[in-house]
């Protein structure tokens, strides 16, 4: 006899199931308890120095941040890693950066655990833990937690934002972009192709619109769900750019020079109590290649340019503060500001990437390849009034970076305080009292601290894999009690061979010289509890302490997969063998979104190549056939007045070919590049029996061309500014069948070729 249906029910269902609704009792899955939980907003700025904002000594107008500081907490002794991707990985996972797979920014792939450039499968991220607890998770801006070769549209997306815990994402996967003409934006999991940016577009404002729109949409759909907003600004990373109004606001403010600004900032920091009385402002940086001259020794004809660069920097930061103010106002409009934790910080110290004199050709600064001639043009002449606008790709001289990092020594990428100490604000009226904290805290502490404040447990497993132990600790006791001892008592750091170790108020640090041995002779020792600006090396007076901390660094380096350290040789340019496919010929058809930057670069960099457009031309047809790059460097082939033209942009300096007349009918338009010695190209444009040449010209290498290849229009940043002014994106009006790229032989100086030859000789791939 069968069991009556009403007695059977269904396995695992907690209600009662009978034959009809009347005989049954419903039950629903338990939902995460979310009542009263705070929203969380983390605003992460790129390459912002310790002293740039008002609450930490700066003179830049930052009223929104001033208000957050007045009603919240300032952490004067917060530390990060010296570079962007490592800090972001540590912030979002609570793991030390090498354990999280990010020993360095995600733009290489040498094949070691600390350089995987993929967040680990067993490391729950902050948004993943929050989402499991019922939070909406929203992200805008810079990601840079995916290796560059896995950022294209066919890539494994396992380390993209949505696969790492975010419900929504809008921004750039790469480490930087142009604030006037972003090179490649992603909306959720797909490229967001923009045919043409309107005049006056500014990425900081766009990201702010998107962030507020995400919050407004969430509240229209669910009035109660708490949210986590990760707002990762592309500012203040180069190339800098600002709106005309913001540039005008700072005109003339930096004519006194960096020495006066630095001293004034330090005086304000002392008055604010950020450092104890008696703290010393170190002399100007004097290390070779990092040195800064007195402002009085800057040639008079350069001072106006140098001051203008800092005006651009200040104007760019002004837009960030305005963005923070708009987000705060949106929270206030929804009645949720009091119960929202707002964190504001930077991923590392200010950068010396602008060189000793600043640059109007930002991408030329990333040409760090052995053998490049000393005559390489690192800067392209630009009118003073173009600085900060869309035509120039600029960054300030490192003298201003020193002022940004007041009162600390050195810069981003250094393990001295200038590279690793950044401002930190925390604002939560419903949960934290305002104040100033001097206890040590580290970037790995952000995730455990925010989870504790929100009352959310860290996930014990991710996709069925037990969670790895985190390195960060919650500093909630410090936030709640100014007299509490810091629970984070020791910390290693390493980037590019620069090493450091902090323990209980002492710090050892190195500035590694490439090509030299890693030995204990590199270490300097500072008692940072008494000498926070690292002015007096006490290694000779405390050899035992130095040896103790150096040994501790060695132990922690092995535990955290820091080894092997780079020797700055061919191995640094190794890539996984499967990446060879990126340099095979490809045919691009009209309508294909702009090809991703790294994928595009493999077709042309350090080698010969041809790009051939198959066109059914008729008189009157006009527009761009193909373009690769932007105002920072690239090339564009276009048709106008029944002729085909080539413009080659050498890091901001244009070269234009003679026009080649076109005949009615099928035609192949071909650009041929031949790699020459000294990292140059000879370029030839052909159409039928006609040819025109440009060159020799500097090759586009490093991060250039920064915008990828587009066919049928010049999308993104314009290669030829005059053409853009007249025609905008200039879509082709005729019949463009396809564009085929065929990479040729690599030049003998190609770092990838040299690395491969070295690997084969060393049998690295065995």
Phi, psi and omega in degrees: 000129183286154178287134179303140182306322184291344179269344184283307187063200179226134184303128177088348179276122186281348178275198179239136181241118174248194183287330180229169176302322183297332182266004187240165176230125185284163172207149181235152178300144178294137176258151178302137176290118186233001183299127175081354181292141183285148164291160178227128175236119175250116176256112182248122181256150186261127173061030178272129180285161182304322190259011188283328184264155184308314183295348180240022171113351187284156177261353175299139181289111180229064185298324180294317179289325175302318181292320177298319180294319181297326181258008185220205184251141169248129175258110185278347188235041179269139184235150174233186166280169182278359184219168194287299183304314178302319180294320181293319178297317180293319181297317187273350180240338188079005178264151169300148192300320181293322176294332177277358177093012186231075174290341190206168172303155192279053183231032173206184182193063187286350172094037178228158187304320181287352182240033181287330181056034171223127177300138186296146178296335183260018180243097177299134178274164176304311179295330179294317177294319180292320180296322178296337179266010175100009180277145161280141184235121189232140180220139172224148172105212186284135177255287175059033175239028175225131180300147188303324181286354177246026182253001182278175191283349176255011188283158165296121186266019187296340177246024172273164186304315184291331178279351178247026166115355182266138176284322182226150177208140171216123179163204181243134180286341186270179188281344180202166173198170180278126184289338178270326180220081180305140188281327180197116179254149179238133174248113187058253184247011188228152177296142178252089187283126180248121181290323185197129177274136180293156173300137179087358178299141175217125188299321180303317179292321180296314179300322179294317176302316182294317181298312180295321177299321177297317180294316179299319179296318178300314183289331175292333183265326183214113185284349189245338191296124176290157182225155171244120177248118176257107184251098184256097183295143168284329170292143013255025178295147174289160355286138180287151177196146184214168179281156179304321181294318180291322177298317180296326182298330185254009182299126176084000186282346186240023180293339180289339177096170188287333180294315180295316180298316181297315180295321180293320178296318181295319178299319178294321178298317178295317180296328180280351180082019178290334178225152181288154175305143181095350176297137185260136171277117183296159172299167176306147177303133184235359182298140180305132182080356179231004189284156181228126178280159170301145179302327181296340180265356175290128180306140185304325182284354178257342187297322181296319177296313182298317179296322180296323177302317180290329174299319179296317179300312180298319180294323178295319178291325178303321178293326176296315179297319177298322177298313178301317179298322179292321178295317178299318179296323177296319177296319179295321179298324178277001181072027188237008183296318184298327182252038173236127173278117177249123177246137175230128179200182180236156184278339177190180180287177180291154191256150174262019185297339180286352180076186185290337185240007186078173181214147170252006181226069192305319187287341174290342180286348182259015176270087181245070185238131178303135177099348178296129185301148178294343179277000180307130184280108182272357183212146179240133183302132175221145175298147182306319186285353176275346184295130181093343179270183187287347183275338184244148176247101195242158164211158186278161176294156185291346173299324177286328176297322175300318177294322178300325183269010178313131006258024192266165180270145171064200200215183168315141182082347175266147179270003168290170188300329179300334178270337192236354177255126185225162177292151178214122176242141174226126186229120178204086185305325182282347187225346183225138176274145179296155177165185181236133181237137181248001182288151179294136173216154185229159186302329178294345182278348186296310182298306180298327180292312180294322178297318179294317179299324181277351183070033183245128177283148172291141179302136179276343179208156177230119182053039177084357180261126180304140184288136176290151180295135179275159181264331181287162177231152176289132175254025177304318178305323179290320180297327183271338185223114182295343181262359181291145176284147178292130176282351180258101191256345180209153182196130172272163167209154178198138172203126178057025182096345174284130187239158176198154176210129179249138174206116171049049175090359177245153181211132168254148186206149175230156166238096190286135176266117181307137179093350178261166183286150171273103180220174184289348177292345179284334191291139165246155183234132178229139173267083191290344174297329179252342184228069187295341181265008173054055182263337185236109176285114184253024182301317182295328181278340183226063182298327179295317179295319178298314180297321179299313183286325177297319178293322178296321176300317181299315179298314182292327178296317178293320181293331186256018178056039178286326182282150004277148173283145181293139172255009175060026178258199183301328183301333181295341182258008178294147173228156179299141184305327182294344179291352177304331183297338182288345180254021173272157179302149180217144176250126182249132183252151177306138183097345176293129177301157179309127181294140184300151189303307185295316178301317180295319185297327182295342180279343190227333192288138176058033185202169165287154171199160170232146173231120187239124177259125175266117191231137168260093190268139171227143180310135182099340175296143182202159178132181183278132173274311174204153181215147180215112179115201187199198183293345177273358179144134179165194178211150180218135176245125186217162180248131176204138179056042176061030176219156178256143186230154173234130168243127175249125183254107181268082178057032179115348179256116185275142170235132184237135180280167167291142178290144177249118180298146179249145176261152178299131176121193180291136180211147171253125175253120187237133170255124178244129177244128178245122181289129180250167171301165177062030172059047178237163174239148162252123185251136177229128175255128179232147174211110186064234181266002184262150179213150175218147187235152171225137173131173003289145179228155178299136175292153175268110183222184187071238178265002178256146354293135186277321172276139182285189186279131173236146180242140178084359178185163173258087183273152181083216179290138184281135176288316183247105186295322179296319177296319178297318180299322183277325192232359185059227182288342173056059179297143183288132184269346183265200182262103175258113184282313179188169173232126182247127175258130178232103178293142178254199183298146174285145174290152183298338181265005179300120180303326179294321177294315179297321178295319180295318178297319177297316181296320179293321178295324180270359182055041180297327185274359181294000000 
